[in-house]
Amino acid sequence: MDHPPLGGIHEAGLYVDDLDAAARFWQRLGFKTITRKEGRHAFFRAGRDVLLVFDPDATSRGDDVPPHGAHGPGHIAFDVPDREALERWRRHLADLDVPVEAETEWPSGGRSLYFRDPSGNSIELITAGTWT
C-alpha cells in the first residue's frame, strides 16, 4: 500500500550542547537565520527547506509542541545539485577552516563530503543522483 503524497523533508533538526556556538557556526557558513529563541532554538534557511537547531534540554520539557530531544552526535545531509557545487562547498569550508572529515564516492555516481558542527554532529553535503 502506498502512502499519501509527500513533497520531501520540510525541516530537519539537530541537537547541540551549545546553542550560541551552533548559531555562530551556521551563520558563518552562510545560513540565514529565520528565528531564534534564546536558550531553546535557532532556525536557519537551508535552500528551500529549514534546519532546526535545538538545545535538547529545553525541548525535552515540551511547550507548544510535544517534547523531543537527543544527546550525542546526529546526522543530516544537505542536497548539493552537482559536483561543481560540491567543489565550491569544499573551497568554502576550507576558507572558513572547517575540516572535511571524509569523502565518499557512491556506487551510483554520487559524491559526499562530511564535516562536523561544534557539537560533533555529522554534516554531509551530497550530490544529486546518489539514491537511485
N, C-alpha and C positions, 0 to 999 in steps of 0.2 A: 504494500500500500504506500503510495506517495504522500508526502506531506503537502500542505498548502504552500503557495509560492513564498520565496524569500528573496530579498534583494542583496543579501550578503551580511556581513557583520557590521552593524551600525556603529558600535563602540566596543572598545575592549579596555580592560583595566589592569593596572599593575599596582602592587602594594609595596610601599617603600618605608624605610626606617627613618628617613629624614626628608620631610616634605619640602623644606626650603632648598636643600641641595638638589633634590629631584627637579624642582621647578626651574632652578638656575640651569641645570643640565639641559633640559628640553628646550628652554628658551635660547640657550647658547647654540643648540643645533638648528635653530631657526623655526621651531614650532611656535605658532601663535597661541597665546593664552586666550581661552574662551571665558573662563570664570575661575575664581579661586575662593575657597572658604578656608580661612586661616585655621591650621590645626586639623583639617579634615581632608581637603582635596584640592587638586588643581587639574583643570581640564584643558586639553590642547587640540587644535585643529591638526588632523593627520590626513592630508589630501581631502577626500570627500567625507572622511569618517572622523571619529573623535577618539583620542587617547585619554583615558581617565586614570589619574594617579591619585592613590588614596593612602592615608595613614590607616593601617589596618586596625589599630586600637580604637580609633574614633568611629570607624564604620561598623565595627563589631557590636557596638552598643545599639545600633539602629536609630532611626529617626523617622523621616517621612518615607523611607524605603526599608525593606527587610534587612536585617543585619547581614553583613558579609565581611570577609577579610581573609588574609592568608599571610603566613610568615615564611621567609625563605625565598630563594630565587624563583621567579616566574619566567615566562617566555612570551614574547609577542613577535610577530613577523609583519613587516611593512612591505606592501607590494611596490616594486620598482618596475617601470614599464619595459626596460631593456638593459642590455649590457653597458651601453653608453651612459645611461643614467646611474647604473651601479658604479661605474668608474668615477663619475662625478661625486658620488657619495663617498667613495674611498678617499678622494682628494680632500673633500670637505672634512671628513673625520680626521685625516692627517693634519690638516691646517689647524684643527682645534685640539690636537694632541689627544685624541680619543683612539686608543689602540684597537685594531681589528684583531679579535681573538682567534678567529678561524674563518676559512673559506671552504665552500663545498661546490663541486660541480655535480649536478644531479643527472642520473641516467637519461632523463627525458630532455636534457639540454639546458635546463635552468641553472642558475648560479645563485649562491647566497654568501653574504658577508655577515659575520657575527661580532658584536661588541657588547659591553656591559654598561649599565647605568650605575650611578653611585651606590645603589643598594644591592648590586650584584645580579639584577635581572638580566636575562639573556635577550638581547635585542637582535633581531635578524632583519636584514634587507634582502628581499628575494625577488628575482626576476619573474616575469610572466612566463608561462609555459612549463613551470616546474611540475604542476599537477596535470596529468592528462585526463 
